Amino acid sequence: MTTEKGTVEIWNTYGTHQLARGLELPELDRWDWGVPETGPGINALGEVAGLRVLDLGSGLGRHAAKLAGLGAEVTAVDASPAQHQRALTRYPDTPGLHLVCADAVVHLEAADPYDLIYSVGSVPFLDPDRLLPALANGLKPGGRLVFSALHTNSHGTGPSTEVAPRPEILRLPGTTEDHPVNMWVLTPQLWADLLIRHILTLEEVTAIDSPNPDHRVAYRLYTARRPERVPSRPRTSTPPPPNTALGVGVIVHGPDGVLLGRHRRRTWELAGGTVEPGETFAEAAVRELHEEAGLLADPEDAQVLGTLLDRVGGVVRLTVPVRITQWSGVPRQREEALGSWRFWPLSALPQPLFVPSAQCLTAWQPALPLDHPPAHFQPYGRPGRA
């Protein structure tokens, strides 16, 4: 059993127990982030009216319902079927509230980006190296992430100094029955390092300690933001083998945005690759699109936008952006190194982008807020196929 799978099963046991008890909790009077009557409360989220918001690990759904009542469009996600059922029973038709039973990362990878993502104590139950990349790309540029994390447990044990899960105790309410759950209980410096690694800007850390000296549980509230601009990861300076300095980048664009896949190096990339001997650029783009993402297109419908020229490690590299607006099929993984294909809106492209992909996108749409090394772009005077 994996750490996260075991945690979901324990929370399912918790939810089933609570359903059997039939205990009706009141609506939220005061919002707290882990320690009742302590901390900044709901004002940590700022103005939420009109925002698209995600509640991560929503449980009974009271926090999400509160925000929906303030005019936010809230999606409340919980991986436990029992917890999800509790929320559905309590809030069957609340305007602005959408209850979803799903793994958080799976949901984020398929959903449109949010203006605000928050979590009351649930982030430490998930592997941060799996969750944080999805959170970063699940936010619109400039969007905010606000989450509370356990800092000191009821035994007075403080945070770990390494990024690794440790057992904590979940007690079923109304019983003496304890269940061990694995959590990432980390120092603020470790959380800060993780957020920076996954291209999120940490803005504030707020201590949430109990004023009661006999109450040793403490939390920290983290506020972070996704940068407005999308960074790119430099490509290797290792000289390429023969015939790999010339390639195409395939811009597949439609109503849902532009097609990008996630490389095992954790960058997001356009379909593309090397031009083979005897191929036109349009033919190479169509072939690479099918080989990598499974889509079919006609070279006659491919628009060659121009040429991008740059130099990396003493090697001249030529990349040709090719735009495709007509295709058939559904994107799917066909190569081991590149998958998770989906269409991303231009207003919320994922990060980081592979440098040649970022350069191709900027050549096509110069106003996109993408950061990458400069390359000389020579546009074609009119749509052409080479």
C-alpha positions in Angstrom: 0.0 0.0 0.0 1.4 3.4 -1.0 1.6 6.2 1.6 -1.1 8.3 -0.2 -3.4 5.3 -0.9 -3.3 4.3 2.7 -4.1 7.8 3.8 -7.2 7.9 1.5 -8.4 4.6 3.0 -8.1 5.9 6.5 -9.9 9.1 5.7 -12.6 6.9 4.1 -12.9 5.0 7.4 -13.2 8.4 9.2 -15.9 9.6 6.8 -17.8 6.3 7.1 -17.6 6.6 10.9 -19.0 10.1 10.8 -21.8 9.2 8.5 -22.8 6.4 10.9 -22.8 8.8 13.8 -25.1 11.2 12.0 -23.7 14.2 13.9 -24.8 17.5 12.4 -22.1 20.2 12.7 -23.2 23.8 12.5 -22.3 26.0 9.6 -19.0 27.9 10.0 -19.2 30.7 12.5 -15.5 31.6 12.4 -13.0 30.3 9.8 -9.9 28.7 11.3 -6.9 27.1 9.7 -6.3 24.3 12.2 -6.4 25.8 15.7 -9.9 27.1 16.7 -10.2 30.8 17.6 -6.7 31.5 16.4 -5.1 32.8 13.3 -6.1 35.2 10.5 -9.4 33.6 9.6 -11.1 33.9 6.2 -9.4 37.3 5.5 -6.3 35.4 4.5 -8.0 34.6 1.3 -8.9 38.2 0.4 -11.9 39.1 -1.7 -13.3 35.9 -3.3 -16.5 37.1 -5.1 -16.3 36.3 -8.8 -13.2 34.1 -8.4 -12.9 30.5 -9.6 -11.7 28.7 -6.4 -10.5 25.2 -5.6 -10.8 23.7 -2.0 -8.2 20.9 -1.8 -9.2 18.2 0.7 -12.6 19.6 1.3 -14.0 17.0 3.7 -17.5 18.0 4.9 -17.5 21.0 2.6 -18.3 23.7 5.1 -15.4 26.0 4.1 -16.3 25.6 0.4 -19.9 26.3 1.1 -19.0 29.5 3.0 -17.0 30.8 0.0 -19.8 29.9 -2.4 -22.1 32.0 -0.2 -19.7 34.9 -0.7 -20.0 34.8 -4.5 -17.1 32.5 -5.4 -17.4 29.6 -7.9 -16.0 26.8 -5.7 -14.9 23.3 -6.7 -14.5 21.2 -3.5 -12.3 18.1 -4.1 -11.8 15.2 -1.8 -10.3 11.8 -2.6 -12.4 9.9 0.1 -15.7 8.6 -1.2 -17.2 8.7 2.3 -16.1 12.3 2.9 -17.5 13.2 -0.5 -20.8 11.5 0.4 -21.0 13.5 3.6 -20.6 16.7 1.7 -23.2 15.7 -1.0 -25.7 14.9 1.7 -25.2 18.2 3.4 -25.0 20.4 0.3 -27.0 18.7 -2.5 -27.7 21.9 -4.5 -25.8 24.8 -3.1 -25.4 27.5 -5.8 -21.8 28.0 -6.8 -20.6 24.8 -5.1 -19.3 21.9 -7.1 -18.4 18.7 -5.1 -15.9 16.3 -6.8 -14.5 13.0 -5.5 -11.1 12.7 -7.1 -7.4 12.6 -6.4 -6.2 16.2 -6.2 -3.4 15.8 -8.7 -5.6 14.0 -11.3 -8.2 16.7 -10.9 -5.7 19.5 -11.3 -4.1 18.0 -14.4 -7.5 17.9 -16.2 -9.2 21.1 -14.9 -9.0 24.6 -16.2 -6.7 26.8 -14.0 -8.1 28.5 -10.9 -7.8 32.0 -9.5 -7.3 30.8 -6.0 -6.5 27.4 -4.5 -6.7 26.9 -0.7 -6.5 24.0 1.7 -7.2 23.7 5.4 -4.7 21.2 6.7 -4.8 18.8 3.8 -1.7 19.6 1.7 0.7 17.6 4.1 -1.2 14.4 3.3 0.2 14.4 -0.3 3.7 14.0 -1.6 4.8 17.6 -2.3 6.9 16.6 -5.3 3.7 15.2 -6.9 1.3 17.8 -5.7 3.2 21.1 -6.1 3.8 20.9 -9.8 0.1 20.3 -10.3 -0.8 23.1 -8.0 1.5 25.5 -9.8 0.0 24.7 -13.2 -3.5 24.6 -11.7 -3.3 28.3 -10.9 -3.8 31.1 -13.5 -0.7 33.3 -13.8 -0.9 35.6 -10.8 -3.2 33.2 -9.0 -2.8 32.5 -5.2 -2.2 29.4 -3.2 -3.1 29.5 0.5 -2.7 26.4 2.7 -2.2 25.5 6.4 0.2 22.7 7.4 0.8 20.9 10.7 3.8 22.3 12.4 3.8 20.8 15.9 1.7 17.7 16.8 -0.3 17.0 20.0 2.8 15.3 21.6 4.8 18.5 21.1 6.9 17.0 18.2 8.0 19.8 15.8 8.5 19.6 12.1 10.9 17.3 10.3 14.1 18.7 8.8 13.9 16.5 5.7 11.3 16.1 3.0 9.9 12.7 4.0 6.5 11.5 5.4 6.2 10.5 9.0 3.3 8.8 10.9 0.8 10.9 12.8 -2.4 9.9 14.6 -6.0 10.4 13.4 -8.5 9.6 16.1 -12.1 8.8 15.2 -14.4 11.3 17.0 -16.3 9.9 19.9 -14.0 6.9 20.3 -10.6 6.0 21.5 -9.7 4.4 18.2 -6.5 5.8 16.6 -5.3 5.4 13.1 -1.7 6.2 11.9 -1.6 8.4 8.8 1.5 9.5 7.0 2.1 13.2 6.6 4.8 15.6 5.4 5.3 17.8 8.5 8.0 20.1 7.3 9.8 23.2 8.5 8.8 26.6 7.0 12.2 26.6 5.2 11.6 23.3 3.6 8.1 24.4 2.4 9.7 27.6 1.1 12.3 25.6 -0.8 9.7 23.3 -2.3 7.5 26.2 -3.4 10.5 27.9 -5.1 11.6 24.7 -6.8 8.1 24.4 -8.3 8.1 28.0 -9.4 5.7 29.4 -6.8 6.6 32.7 -5.0 6.2 32.5 -1.3 4.7 35.7 0.0 4.0 35.1 3.7 4.2 32.5 6.5 1.9 33.0 9.5 2.3 31.2 12.8 -0.9 29.6 14.1 -0.2 28.7 17.7 -2.7 28.0 20.5 -2.8 30.7 23.3 -3.4 27.7 25.7 0.0 26.4 26.8 -1.5 23.0 27.4 -2.6 22.8 23.7 0.6 21.9 21.8 -0.8 21.5 18.3 0.4 24.3 16.0 0.1 25.1 12.3 1.7 27.4 9.8 -0.3 29.2 7.1 1.5 29.6 3.8 0.6 32.2 1.1 2.1 31.8 -2.3 1.5 33.1 -5.8 2.1 31.8 -9.3 4.3 34.3 -11.3 2.6 36.3 -14.0 5.2 35.2 -16.6 6.0 31.6 -17.6 9.6 30.5 -17.2 11.4 28.0 -19.5 14.1 25.4 -18.7 17.3 25.7 -20.7 18.1 22.9 -23.1 21.4 21.0 -22.8 24.6 22.5 -24.2 25.8 19.0 -25.2 26.5 19.1 -29.0 23.8 17.1 -30.8 24.6 14.1 -33.0 24.4 14.8 -36.8 21.1 15.9 -38.2 19.5 17.0 -34.9 20.3 20.7 -35.0 17.3 21.2 -37.4 13.8 20.6 -36.0 10.2 21.6 -36.0 7.9 22.7 -33.1 4.2 21.9 -33.8 1.7 24.5 -32.5 -1.6 22.7 -32.4 -4.1 25.4 -31.6 -7.9 25.2 -31.3 -10.8 26.4 -29.1 -9.4 24.8 -26.0 -6.0 26.3 -26.3 -2.6 25.0 -27.4 -1.5 21.3 -27.2 1.4 20.6 -24.8 2.8 17.4 -23.3 4.8 16.8 -20.2 8.4 15.4 -20.6 9.9 13.1 -18.1 12.3 16.0 -17.4 9.2 17.8 -16.0 9.0 20.4 -18.7 6.0 21.1 -20.9 6.6 20.9 -24.6 5.1 21.2 -28.0 5.1 18.1 -30.2 8.1 18.2 -32.5 11.4 16.8 -33.4 14.0 16.3 -36.1 13.4 16.9 -39.8 14.2 13.7 -41.6 16.0 13.6 -45.0 13.7 14.4 -47.8 10.9 15.8 -45.6 9.4 19.2 -45.9 8.9 21.1 -42.6 5.1 20.6 -42.8 5.5 16.8 -43.4 7.9 16.6 -40.4 5.4 18.5 -38.2 2.6 16.2 -39.2 4.7 13.0 -38.7 6.0 14.1 -35.2 2.5 15.1 -34.1 1.2 11.6 -34.9 4.3 9.8 -33.4 4.2 11.8 -30.2 0.5 12.6 -29.5 -1.4 10.3 -31.8 -3.2 13.1 -33.8 -3.6 13.0 -37.6 -3.2 16.1 -39.8 -2.6 16.9 -43.4 0.6 18.7 -44.4 -1.5 20.8 -46.8 -3.2 22.3 -43.7 0.1 23.0 -41.9 1.3 26.6 -41.8 5.1 27.1 -41.6 5.6 30.3 -39.7 9.2 30.9 -40.3 12.6 30.0 -38.8 14.1 30.5 -35.3 17.9 30.7 -35.1 20.0 30.5 -32.0 23.3 29.1 -30.8 23.7 26.7 -27.8 27.2 25.6 -26.7 28.7 26.6 -30.0 26.1 24.7 -32.0 23.8 26.6 -34.3 20.2 25.4 -33.9 17.4 26.0 -36.3 13.8 25.5 -35.2 10.8 25.9 -37.4 7.4 26.6 -35.8 4.6 25.0 -37.7 1.0 25.8 -36.9 -1.8 23.3 -37.3 -5.5 24.1 -36.8 -7.1 21.1 -38.3 -6.6 17.5 -37.0 -8.4 14.4 -36.0 -8.1 12.1 -33.0 -7.7 12.5 -29.3 -4.2 13.3 -27.8 -2.6 10.3 -26.1 0.8 9.2 -25.0 2.7 7.3 -27.6 6.3 7.8 -26.4 7.7 6.9 -23.0 9.4 10.2 -22.5 6.5 12.5 -23.4 2.9 12.3 -22.3 0.0 14.0 -20.3 -1.1 15.7 -23.5 -3.8 18.3 -23.0 -4.8 21.7 -24.4 -3.9 24.7 -22.3 -5.4 28.2 -22.6 -3.0 30.8 -23.7 -3.9 32.8 -20.7 -2.6 30.1 -18.3 0.2 28.1 -19.9 1.9 25.5 -17.7 5.4 25.9 -16.3 8.2 25.4 -17.0 8.2 25.3 -20.8 11.0 23.8 -22.8 13.0 26.7 -24.3 12.5 25.8 -28.0 8.7 25.4 -27.4 8.6 28.8 -25.6 10.5 30.4 -28.5 8.1 28.9 -31.0 5.1 30.1 -29.1 6.5 33.6 -28.8 7.3 33.7 -32.5 3.7 32.9 -33.2 2.2 35.1 -30.5 4.8 37.8 -29.4 2.5 39.1 -26.6 2.6 35.9 -24.6 4.3 36.4 -21.2 7.0 33.8 -21.7 10.6 34.1 -20.5 13.3 32.4 -22.5 16.7 33.1 -24.1 16.3 35.2 -27.3 16.4 33.7 -30.7 16.4 35.4 -34.1 13.0 34.8 -35.8 12.7 35.2 -39.5 9.0 35.1 -40.4 7.7 34.0 -43.8 6.2 36.8 -45.7 3.1 34.7 -46.3 2.0 31.3 -45.1 4.3 28.7 -46.7 5.3 25.1 -46.7 9.0 24.2 -47.0 
